[in-house]
Amino acid sequence: MLLRLPAGSCFPGCAFYCASKFAHEAYAEVLHYELKATGVKRAIVEPGPYPSRLLPNSPAPEDVERLVGYGDLAALRDRFVRHFSDFFSSPSAPDTREVADGILRLVQLPAGTRPFRTVCGVDFGADKLNRVIAPFQAAVLRELGLEFMIPSAVTQHVGKASA
């Protein structure tokens, strides 16, 4: 499954986006457990931000008068658009081929050695978060008598880790 970050991060002004990432992450993880006995293999790929038109094409708030009452939050969308536009046009901009390379690397790994998650590019701490959360999830599975469902390889990182 291809997820977008931030499955473990929350960004102001992005409530629905972040909530959908958390839900997608949970769905993908539960599928891993439920499909394990069937022999169906799956992995989670978590690409960070890559050049796209997502933010610039997102609609700006229409009620400008009401927006003024939001103080510093009023400029939040414009800050995101400016930040990512500058980042994507910089020499350190991520290359979308990193995601394809990460998927290819997963496909080429022998069965049973694929990591549970592959983080691609700038990760906003997702790689570290995955490593921190994994032991807690493993403890839950052990407590439920489901230790056979614990992934053997937790995470790998492909591409540049920071901007």
Contacts in CASP RR format, 6 or more apart in sequence:
PFRMAT RR
TARGET T0000
AUTHOR 0000-0000-0000
METHOD contacts of the structure
MODEL  1
MLLRLPAGSCFPGCAFYCASKFAHEAYAEVLHYELKATGVKRAIVEPGPY
PSRLLPNSPAPEDVERLVGYGDLAALRDRFVRHFSDFFSSPSAPDTREVA
DGILRLVQLPAGTRPFRTVCGVDFGADKLNRVIAPFQAAVLRELGLEFMI
PSAVTQHVGKASA
1 24 0 8 1.000
1 28 0 8 1.000
1 31 0 8 1.000
1 42 0 8 1.000
1 43 0 8 1.000
1 44 0 8 1.000
1 45 0 8 1.000
2 45 0 8 1.000
2 47 0 8 1.000
2 99 0 8 1.000
2 103 0 8 1.000
3 21 0 8 1.000
3 24 0 8 1.000
3 25 0 8 1.000
3 28 0 8 1.000
3 44 0 8 1.000
3 45 0 8 1.000
3 46 0 8 1.000
3 47 0 8 1.000
4 21 0 8 1.000
4 46 0 8 1.000
4 47 0 8 1.000
4 48 0 8 1.000
5 21 0 8 1.000
5 46 0 8 1.000
5 47 0 8 1.000
5 48 0 8 1.000
5 49 0 8 1.000
5 119 0 8 1.000
5 123 0 8 1.000
5 124 0 8 1.000
5 126 0 8 1.000
6 18 0 8 1.000
6 21 0 8 1.000
6 124 0 8 1.000
6 126 0 8 1.000
7 21 0 8 1.000
7 22 0 8 1.000
7 24 0 8 1.000
7 25 0 8 1.000
7 46 0 8 1.000
7 126 0 8 1.000
8 21 0 8 1.000
8 22 0 8 1.000
8 25 0 8 1.000
8 126 0 8 1.000
8 129 0 8 1.000
9 18 0 8 1.000
9 124 0 8 1.000
9 125 0 8 1.000
9 126 0 8 1.000
9 129 0 8 1.000
10 18 0 8 1.000
11 17 0 8 1.000
11 18 0 8 1.000
11 80 0 8 1.000
12 73 0 8 1.000
12 76 0 8 1.000
13 73 0 8 1.000
13 76 0 8 1.000
13 77 0 8 1.000
25 44 0 8 1.000
28 42 0 8 1.000
28 44 0 8 1.000
29 44 0 8 1.000
29 137 0 8 1.000
31 42 0 8 1.000
32 42 0 8 1.000
32 44 0 8 1.000
32 116 0 8 1.000
32 149 0 8 1.000
32 151 0 8 1.000
33 141 0 8 1.000
33 146 0 8 1.000
33 149 0 8 1.000
35 41 0 8 1.000
35 42 0 8 1.000
36 148 0 8 1.000
36 149 0 8 1.000
41 111 0 8 1.000
41 112 0 8 1.000
41 114 0 8 1.000
43 106 0 8 1.000
43 114 0 8 1.000
43 115 0 8 1.000
43 116 0 8 1.000
43 117 0 8 1.000
43 118 0 8 1.000
44 116 0 8 1.000
44 117 0 8 1.000
44 118 0 8 1.000
45 99 0 8 1.000
45 102 0 8 1.000
45 103 0 8 1.000
45 106 0 8 1.000
45 117 0 8 1.000
45 118 0 8 1.000
45 120 0 8 1.000
46 117 0 8 1.000
46 118 0 8 1.000
46 119 0 8 1.000
46 120 0 8 1.000
46 123 0 8 1.000
46 126 0 8 1.000
47 98 0 8 1.000
47 99 0 8 1.000
47 119 0 8 1.000
47 120 0 8 1.000
47 121 0 8 1.000
48 94 0 8 1.000
48 119 0 8 1.000
48 120 0 8 1.000
48 121 0 8 1.000
48 122 0 8 1.000
48 123 0 8 1.000
48 124 0 8 1.000
48 126 0 8 1.000
49 84 0 8 1.000
49 87 0 8 1.000
49 88 0 8 1.000
49 94 0 8 1.000
49 122 0 8 1.000
50 88 0 8 1.000
50 94 0 8 1.000
50 96 0 8 1.000
50 98 0 8 1.000
50 99 0 8 1.000
50 121 0 8 1.000
51 88 0 8 1.000
51 93 0 8 1.000
51 94 0 8 1.000
51 96 0 8 1.000
55 77 0 8 1.000
55 80 0 8 1.000
55 81 0 8 1.000
55 84 0 8 1.000
55 85 0 8 1.000
56 81 0 8 1.000
56 85 0 8 1.000
58 77 0 8 1.000
60 77 0 8 1.000
61 67 0 8 1.000
61 77 0 8 1.000
67 74 0 8 1.000
68 74 0 8 1.000
87 93 0 8 1.000
87 163 0 8 1.000
92 160 0 8 1.000
92 163 0 8 1.000
94 121 0 8 1.000
94 122 0 8 1.000
94 159 0 8 1.000
94 160 0 8 1.000
98 120 0 8 1.000
98 121 0 8 1.000
98 158 0 8 1.000
98 159 0 8 1.000
98 160 0 8 1.000
99 120 0 8 1.000
99 158 0 8 1.000
101 120 0 8 1.000
101 158 0 8 1.000
101 159 0 8 1.000
102 118 0 8 1.000
102 120 0 8 1.000
102 158 0 8 1.000
103 118 0 8 1.000
105 118 0 8 1.000
105 156 0 8 1.000
105 158 0 8 1.000
106 114 0 8 1.000
106 115 0 8 1.000
106 118 0 8 1.000
112 152 0 8 1.000
112 153 0 8 1.000
113 152 0 8 1.000
113 153 0 8 1.000
114 153 0 8 1.000
115 151 0 8 1.000
115 153 0 8 1.000
115 154 0 8 1.000
115 155 0 8 1.000
115 156 0 8 1.000
116 130 0 8 1.000
116 134 0 8 1.000
116 151 0 8 1.000
116 153 0 8 1.000
116 154 0 8 1.000
116 155 0 8 1.000
117 130 0 8 1.000
117 154 0 8 1.000
117 155 0 8 1.000
117 156 0 8 1.000
118 155 0 8 1.000
118 156 0 8 1.000
118 157 0 8 1.000
118 158 0 8 1.000
119 126 0 8 1.000
119 127 0 8 1.000
119 130 0 8 1.000
119 155 0 8 1.000
119 156 0 8 1.000
119 157 0 8 1.000
119 158 0 8 1.000
120 157 0 8 1.000
120 158 0 8 1.000
120 159 0 8 1.000
121 157 0 8 1.000
121 158 0 8 1.000
121 159 0 8 1.000
121 160 0 8 1.000
121 161 0 8 1.000
122 160 0 8 1.000
122 161 0 8 1.000
122 162 0 8 1.000
122 163 0 8 1.000
123 157 0 8 1.000
123 161 0 8 1.000
123 162 0 8 1.000
127 155 0 8 1.000
127 157 0 8 1.000
127 161 0 8 1.000
130 154 0 8 1.000
130 155 0 8 1.000
131 154 0 8 1.000
131 155 0 8 1.000
134 151 0 8 1.000
134 154 0 8 1.000
134 155 0 8 1.000
137 150 0 8 1.000
138 147 0 8 1.000
138 150 0 8 1.000
141 147 0 8 1.000
141 149 0 8 1.000
141 150 0 8 1.000
142 150 0 8 1.000
END
